[in-house]
Amino acid sequence: MNQVKIGKFIAEMRKQQNLTQREFADILNISDKTVSKWECGNGMPELSFMQPVCKILKIDLNELFSGEKLTDDVYKKKAEENMIKLVKEAEMMKKNIVGGQILDDAENIELDVYKVHKTNTDFWSTIGSKLLGTVFLPNWAAFLPSEEHLNLLGSLSNKKVLEVACGNGHSLKYVSEKGVVELWGMDISANQIELTKNFLEAQGINAKLICSPMENECGIPTDYFDLIYSVYGIGWSTDLNKTFKRIHSYLKKDGTFVFGWSHPIHKCVSVENGRLIFCNSYFKEDWYHADISSKDIMLSNRMLSTYINTLANNGFLIEKLIEETDREKAMASNNDFGRKALMLPTAFVIKARKL
């Protein structure tokens, strides 16, 4: 479907009905921002809205999908073309990607913070690490250069360090061996915290561990840490602005924040029959629900600019953005994920400093 053409058509038909975006949105009981997204070509009406939209605009579904008024002599041809496009796009657009896995039947949802926390906590307390794998330092991601090559954390001697979304504790072990004076970790899953506690104790490592969503007040001291980092954790936040604001408050002046996450372009492209195929819009930042081995997860797509701008808005200076691929690792993998990493970034790391 040509979303830009369809968006312009929706705007044209709305104006013919003498409706403002706000009036159109009120009839549909949605926000005028949603209508604006449609008309700018950044999205399509959900299936449940298509018939009401057509009724209000006095068009039919084939005209909506075609982005134009149809005469009788082209109607049948357009109907067949649109049906074929719908089937193909339904198969493609239902996909999303977490790590190296394609998730089928990803369904857009409205954000419910309590439900997201509960769902994702249950996932990580049971099968999360097994299904998605665990990335930990010195690796920032499967095909990014390692910390030993990037040196984003710098010298850790006599530093106070906090890991956000500490998982099973292996990254905490890595930084503890670099001479830190104080070590903290936080995670949303009590099960992960327990695993971390047992793992670190077996290594003779002391750490203060806190179970909490990263967005919430949880007793972590302010103006305290020299370094805060997160390996594949920040993307699980329900509120990026609150998360970065809290992290900023925990850091000393000129303190460092480093985090890695799946690159936004990665979720837009899948490998099918050896070819890279776009399966999602880069600009969509909706929350979605997906099922993995009968366990639910809830995540939000975010553009790279969203991470950068939210950091800047919360008093951080961006020092480095890493989105390169370690070609040797990618070529050695001999799988679709590795072949994809040779063509586009599958992950990124940002280093920022508290002003």
C-alpha positions as CSV (number, residue, x, y, z in Angstrom):
1,M,0.0,0.0,0.0
2,N,1.2,3.5,-0.8
3,Q,0.6,5.1,2.7
4,V,1.6,8.6,1.5
5,K,-1.0,8.5,-1.3
6,I,-3.6,7.0,1.0
7,G,-2.9,9.7,3.6
8,K,-3.4,12.5,1.1
9,F,-6.6,10.9,-0.1
10,I,-7.9,10.6,3.5
11,A,-7.1,14.3,4.0
12,E,-8.8,15.3,0.7
13,M,-12.0,13.3,1.5
14,R,-12.1,14.7,5.0
15,K,-12.0,18.2,3.7
16,Q,-14.7,17.4,1.2
17,Q,-16.9,16.5,4.2
18,N,-16.0,19.9,5.8
19,L,-14.3,18.2,8.8
20,T,-11.3,19.3,10.7
21,Q,-8.8,16.7,11.9
22,R,-10.1,17.2,15.4
23,E,-13.8,16.8,14.3
24,F,-12.9,13.7,12.3
25,A,-11.0,12.2,15.3
26,D,-13.8,13.0,17.7
27,I,-16.3,11.0,15.6
28,L,-13.9,8.0,15.6
29,N,-13.1,8.6,19.3
30,I,-9.4,8.8,18.7
31,S,-6.8,11.6,18.9
32,D,-6.3,14.1,16.2
33,K,-2.6,13.1,16.4
34,T,-3.6,9.7,15.0
35,V,-5.5,11.3,12.1
36,S,-2.4,13.5,11.4
37,K,-0.2,10.4,11.3
38,W,-2.5,8.8,8.7
39,E,-2.6,11.9,6.6
40,C,1.1,12.3,6.7
41,G,1.6,8.7,5.5
42,N,3.1,7.5,8.7
43,G,0.5,4.9,9.4
44,M,-2.8,3.3,8.3
45,P,-6.1,3.1,10.2
46,E,-6.3,-0.1,12.2
47,L,-8.7,-2.8,10.8
48,S,-11.4,-1.9,13.3
49,F,-11.4,1.7,12.1
50,M,-11.4,1.1,8.3
51,Q,-15.2,0.7,7.9
52,P,-16.0,3.7,10.1
53,V,-13.4,5.8,8.2
54,C,-14.9,4.9,4.9
55,K,-18.5,5.6,6.1
56,I,-17.5,9.1,7.3
57,L,-15.6,9.9,4.2
58,K,-18.2,8.4,1.9
59,I,-15.8,6.0,0.1
60,D,-15.4,2.3,0.0
61,L,-12.6,0.1,1.2
62,N,-11.1,-0.4,-2.3
63,E,-11.0,3.4,-2.8
64,L,-9.3,3.7,0.7
65,F,-6.7,1.1,-0.2
66,S,-6.1,2.6,-3.7
67,G,-5.9,6.2,-2.4
68,E,-8.2,7.5,-5.1
69,K,-11.8,7.5,-6.3
70,L,-12.5,4.6,-8.6
71,T,-14.7,4.4,-11.7
72,D,-16.6,1.3,-12.6
73,D,-14.2,0.3,-15.4
74,V,-11.1,0.1,-13.1
75,Y,-12.9,-1.0,-9.9
76,K,-12.6,-4.8,-10.4
77,K,-8.9,-4.6,-11.4
78,K,-8.1,-2.4,-8.4
79,A,-10.1,-4.7,-6.1
80,E,-8.0,-7.7,-7.1
81,E,-4.7,-5.8,-6.8
82,N,-5.6,-4.5,-3.4
83,M,-6.6,-8.0,-2.1
84,I,-3.2,-9.4,-3.2
85,K,-1.4,-6.5,-1.6
86,L,-3.4,-6.9,1.6
87,V,-2.5,-10.6,1.9
88,K,1.2,-9.9,1.3
89,E,1.4,-6.9,3.7
90,A,-0.5,-8.7,6.4
91,E,2.2,-11.4,6.4
92,M,5.0,-8.9,6.4
93,M,3.7,-6.3,8.9
94,K,2.8,-8.8,11.6
95,K,6.6,-9.4,12.1
96,N,8.8,-7.8,14.7
97,I,12.3,-8.6,15.8
98,V,13.9,-8.9,19.3
99,G,17.6,-9.7,19.2
100,G,18.1,-12.1,16.3
101,Q,14.6,-13.6,16.5
102,I,11.6,-12.7,14.2
103,L,8.5,-12.6,16.2
104,D,5.3,-13.5,14.4
105,D,1.9,-12.2,15.3
106,A,3.2,-9.0,16.9
107,E,0.1,-7.0,17.8
108,N,0.0,-3.3,18.6
109,I,-1.3,-2.4,22.0
110,E,-2.0,0.6,24.2
111,L,0.6,1.2,26.9
112,D,-0.5,-0.1,30.4
113,V,2.5,0.3,32.6
114,Y,1.3,-2.1,35.3
115,K,0.6,-4.8,32.7
116,V,3.8,-4.3,30.8
117,H,5.9,-4.5,34.1
118,K,4.0,-7.7,35.1
119,T,4.3,-9.3,31.7
120,N,7.9,-8.6,31.2
121,T,8.9,-9.5,34.8
122,D,7.2,-12.9,34.4
123,F,9.0,-13.4,31.1
124,W,12.5,-12.7,32.5
125,S,11.7,-14.6,35.7
126,T,11.0,-17.7,33.7
127,I,12.4,-18.3,30.2
128,G,13.7,-14.9,29.0
129,S,17.4,-15.5,29.2
130,K,17.1,-19.0,27.7
131,L,15.0,-17.8,24.7
132,L,16.5,-14.5,23.9
133,G,20.0,-15.3,25.1
134,T,22.1,-13.1,27.4
135,V,24.5,-10.5,26.3
136,F,27.1,-9.3,28.8
137,L,30.3,-7.4,29.0
138,P,32.8,-7.3,27.4
139,N,30.2,-7.8,24.6
140,W,27.7,-5.0,24.0
141,A,25.8,-7.0,21.4
142,A,26.2,-10.0,19.2
143,F,28.0,-8.3,16.3
144,L,29.2,-5.0,17.8
145,P,32.9,-4.6,18.5
146,S,33.6,-5.6,22.2
147,E,34.3,-3.2,25.1
148,E,37.9,-4.3,24.9
149,H,38.0,-2.7,21.5
150,L,35.7,0.3,22.1
151,N,36.9,1.2,25.7
152,L,33.6,3.1,26.3
153,L,33.7,2.6,30.1
154,G,37.2,4.0,30.5
155,S,39.2,3.4,33.7
156,L,37.1,1.9,36.4
157,S,39.6,2.1,39.2
158,N,38.1,3.4,42.4
159,K,34.8,4.2,40.7
160,K,31.2,3.7,42.0
161,V,29.3,1.8,39.3
162,L,25.6,0.9,38.8
163,E,24.3,-1.5,36.2
164,V,20.7,-1.0,35.1
165,A,18.9,-4.3,34.1
166,C,21.8,-6.4,35.5
167,G,20.3,-9.7,34.5
168,N,22.3,-12.7,35.7
169,G,25.3,-10.6,37.0
170,H,28.0,-11.5,34.5
171,S,28.5,-7.9,33.4
172,L,28.8,-6.9,37.1
173,K,31.6,-9.5,37.5
174,Y,33.4,-8.0,34.5
175,V,33.4,-4.5,35.9
176,S,34.2,-5.7,39.4
177,E,37.5,-7.0,38.0
178,K,38.4,-3.5,36.8
179,G,39.0,-2.1,40.3
180,V,35.7,-0.5,41.1
181,V,35.3,0.6,44.7
182,E,31.5,0.1,44.9
183,L,29.2,-2.0,42.8
184,W,25.4,-1.8,42.4
185,G,22.8,-3.6,40.2
186,M,19.1,-3.3,39.6
187,D,16.6,-5.4,37.7
188,I,12.9,-5.7,37.4
189,S,12.9,-9.5,38.0
190,A,13.4,-10.8,41.6
191,N,14.4,-14.1,40.0
192,Q,17.2,-12.4,38.1
193,I,18.3,-10.5,41.2
194,E,18.5,-13.8,43.1
195,L,20.6,-15.4,40.3
196,T,22.9,-12.4,40.3
197,K,23.2,-12.5,44.1
198,N,24.2,-16.2,44.0
199,F,26.5,-15.8,41.1
200,L,28.4,-12.9,42.6
201,E,28.7,-14.5,46.1
202,A,30.2,-17.6,44.5
203,Q,32.8,-15.3,42.9
204,G,33.5,-13.5,46.2
205,I,32.1,-10.2,44.8
206,N,30.1,-7.8,46.9
207,A,27.3,-5.8,45.2
208,K,24.2,-3.9,46.4
209,L,21.2,-5.3,44.4
210,I,17.8,-3.7,44.0
211,C,14.6,-5.2,42.4
212,S,12.7,-2.5,40.7
213,P,11.5,-1.2,37.3
214,M,14.2,1.3,36.1
215,E,11.6,4.1,35.8
216,N,10.6,4.0,39.5
217,E,12.0,5.5,42.6
218,C,13.7,2.7,44.4
219,G,16.1,4.2,47.0
220,I,19.2,4.6,44.8
221,P,21.3,7.5,46.0
222,T,21.5,10.7,43.9
223,D,24.7,12.4,42.7
224,Y,26.6,9.2,43.7
225,F,27.8,7.2,40.8
226,D,30.8,7.7,38.5
227,L,29.4,5.3,35.9
228,I,26.0,3.8,35.0
229,Y,25.8,1.3,32.2
230,S,23.2,-1.1,30.7
231,V,23.7,-3.9,28.3
232,Y,20.5,-4.6,26.3
233,G,18.3,-3.3,29.1
234,I,17.1,0.2,28.5
235,G,14.8,-0.7,25.7
236,W,12.5,-2.5,28.2
237,S,11.7,0.8,29.9
238,T,8.0,1.9,29.8
239,D,9.0,5.6,30.1
240,L,12.4,6.6,28.5
241,N,12.1,10.1,29.8
242,K,11.7,9.1,33.4
243,T,14.4,6.5,33.1
244,F,17.0,8.9,31.7
245,K,15.9,11.5,34.3
246,R,16.5,9.1,37.1
247,I,19.8,7.9,35.7
248,H,20.9,11.5,35.4
249,S,20.1,12.1,39.0
250,Y,22.1,9.1,40.2
251,L,25.2,10.3,38.5
252,K,27.8,12.7,39.8
253,K,28.5,15.8,37.7
254,D,30.5,14.7,34.6
255,G,29.5,11.1,35.4
256,T,29.2,8.6,32.4
257,F,26.2,6.7,31.1
258,V,26.8,4.0,28.5
259,F,24.0,1.7,27.2
260,G,23.5,-0.6,24.3
261,W,20.3,-1.8,22.6
262,S,18.9,-3.3,19.4
263,H,19.2,-0.9,16.5
264,P,15.8,0.5,15.4
265,I,16.5,-0.3,11.7
266,H,17.1,-3.9,12.7
267,K,13.4,-4.5,13.5
268,C,12.4,-3.1,10.2
269,V,14.2,-5.6,8.0
270,S,14.0,-9.4,7.9
271,V,16.0,-11.9,5.9
272,E,13.8,-14.0,3.6
273,N,15.2,-16.3,1.0
274,G,18.6,-14.7,1.3
275,R,17.2,-11.2,0.7
276,L,16.7,-8.3,3.1
277,I,13.0,-7.3,3.1
278,F,11.5,-4.3,4.8
279,C,8.8,-5.6,7.2
280,N,8.1,-2.6,9.4
281,S,8.1,1.2,9.2
282,Y,11.1,2.8,10.9
283,F,8.9,5.6,12.1
284,K,6.4,3.5,14.0
285,E,7.0,3.8,17.7
286,D,3.9,1.8,18.9
287,W,3.9,-0.6,21.8
288,Y,3.4,-4.2,20.8
289,H,2.7,-7.5,22.3
290,A,4.2,-10.8,21.1
291,D,4.2,-14.4,22.2
292,I,7.4,-16.4,22.5
293,S,7.0,-20.1,23.4
294,S,3.7,-19.3,25.2
295,K,5.2,-16.4,27.1
296,D,4.2,-12.8,26.5
297,I,6.5,-9.8,26.1
298,M,5.5,-6.2,25.6
299,L,7.9,-3.7,24.0
300,S,8.0,-0.4,22.2
301,N,9.7,0.4,19.0
302,R,11.7,3.7,19.2
303,M,13.7,5.6,16.6
304,L,17.4,6.2,17.3
305,S,16.6,10.0,17.4
306,T,14.2,9.3,20.3
307,Y,17.0,7.9,22.4
308,I,19.4,10.7,21.5
309,N,16.9,13.5,22.0
310,T,15.6,12.2,25.3
311,L,19.2,12.0,26.6
312,A,19.8,15.6,25.5
313,N,16.5,16.8,27.0
314,N,17.6,15.3,30.4
315,G,20.9,17.0,30.6
316,F,23.3,14.6,28.9
317,L,26.0,15.4,26.4
318,I,26.3,12.6,23.7
319,E,30.0,11.7,23.4
320,K,29.8,8.6,21.1
321,L,27.4,6.7,19.1
322,I,28.6,3.2,18.0
323,E,26.6,1.3,15.3
324,E,29.3,-0.5,13.4
325,T,29.4,-4.2,12.8
326,D,32.4,-6.4,13.7
327,R,32.6,-8.0,10.3
328,E,34.8,-10.9,11.4
329,K,32.1,-12.0,14.0
330,A,29.3,-11.5,11.5
331,M,31.0,-13.5,8.8
332,A,32.0,-16.3,11.2
333,S,28.3,-16.7,12.3
334,N,27.2,-18.2,9.0
335,N,23.5,-17.4,9.7
336,D,20.9,-15.0,8.6
337,F,21.4,-12.7,11.6
338,G,25.1,-12.4,10.8
339,R,24.5,-11.9,7.1
340,K,22.1,-9.1,8.0
341,A,24.7,-7.5,10.3
342,L,27.0,-7.2,7.3
343,M,24.5,-5.0,5.6
344,L,23.0,-2.8,8.4
345,P,23.5,-2.2,12.1
346,T,21.7,-4.7,14.3
347,A,22.6,-2.9,17.6
348,F,24.0,0.4,18.9
349,V,25.8,1.8,21.9
350,I,25.6,5.4,23.2
351,K,28.1,7.0,25.6
352,A,26.8,10.1,27.3
353,R,28.1,12.4,30.0
354,K,26.1,14.2,32.7
355,L,26.4,18.0,32.3
